[in-house]
């Protein structure tokens, strides 16, 4: 999958700062806002890890010595020791890419993610690479849910094995997280996804977001998207989704292996800000979003970054 460069989007991010977009004037005001009334939620995220358990070798021409599940686990443990309210999420394509998947069929990946304490994950197209049976047979090793609002598994052995969304409560802040998957036809052989029905992601996202906001009274709504960041051709993507969305605060994306050092800030159909984040592939980076919510006013402040997983985390 092509690795998209994000220089232009980082420039746009700098022109439209997260703080001013959400109504907090000036960079310094975030600290005042946070200390007075806000609850801080730290969202850690990955995407398209593709069975990369080990770091890249030191002589790799592109990513020498980077990545590695043990190092990521060490960084996650460090952040959890520092922060009170942490969510750990993945935007899909857990499987396929190394010998570990060929040998263990996803069991090792799910065991490691469970040990790291992942809270939820989306379903990527490569997660179907051993068929529906391959997913179902390994679910016992995952102590976190797979989320997807727009795959209908009713006529398959996956029926009842996934959820459209999950709600987390952090210090009284209700956080709704839902998943979206990419169209499987043309990407995945029919024999691998069987009678899975692909539903319009924009319609299902709208229905789910309204349900989470209005019925479930969620304060924050996050989408785990495996639609892809942006395309040259007219095709639904996270950028397109953000523009059409309502009530979604954060889109954590995957599929296009896009490295964003900071989230892109977009506007939804109501003119409200939406943050789009993605951290490449292969577990090279761990994304972090710090969200501050003032429950009295409903105002939010968001800041995001991405940490490169390197040898420094061998000693954490």
C-alpha positions, 0 to 999 in steps of 0.5 A: 500500500502506498505510503502517503506523505503528509507535508501539505496536511501538516501545513494546514494543521499549523494554519488552523490550530486545534485549539482555535478550531475548537474555540479555545483562543491561543496555545497557552489557554489550553493549560488554563482550560485543562487545569480548571475544569477539564477531564483529560483523556489520552487516546493511544492508537495504532493501525496496519501493524501487519503482524510486525512483532519484531523490530525492523533489522538494523540494515533495513533501507527504510526503517532501520531498527524501528518498531517492535511489539515489546518496545511499543508495550514498554511505551504504553506502560510508561504512558499509563503510569503517567496518565489516569484515563487511557484508551488504546485503540487500533484501526485494523489490518492486524494481520498479514505481513510476516512469518508470524501470521503464516505460522500462527494465523493471528493467534500471536498478534491477538495475544500480544495486543491483549497483553498490551491492554487494547480496548478495541480494534477495527477490522481491516481487509487483511484481517480476512486473509485466512477467511471468516473461519480464520477470524472466528477461530482466533477470537478467543485470544482477544480480550477486546472487541472488534468493531465495525458498523458497516459489515453485516455478518448476519449470514456468516459464522461471524454473526454476533462476534463483532459490535458496531460500537463500544462505550467507555467511561473515564471519570464520568466522560462517556466515550463512544467508539465505533468502527468502519470497514473498507469495501471488500469486493476487489480487495479480498477474494469472495471466498474469504469474506463469504456472505458478509454484506458491505453497508454504506459507511457514511449512512452507518456512520451517521446512524451510529454517531447520532445514536451515540450522541443522542441516545447514549449521551456520549461526550466524545465520539471516536471512529476507528476507520479502515477506509483510507486517508485520502485518494486521488480518485473519487472514493470515500476516505477519512477526509471525505468522511470527516466533511460529511460527518456530524458529532464525530470528534476524532477519526483514527484511520488506517489502510493507506499507511499514511504517516501523520506526525500530527492530526489533520484538522478538518470541518464537519458538515456543521462547521465543527472540527474533526481530527483525523489521525493515522500513524503509518504501518508496521508498528513503527509509530504509536499515535497519541491524542490528548483530549481535554473536556470541560463537562460544564461547557462541553468545550474540547481541546485536542492535541496530537502527536506520534512517537517513533518506536525505536531502541530507546524503549528497550530500556523503559 
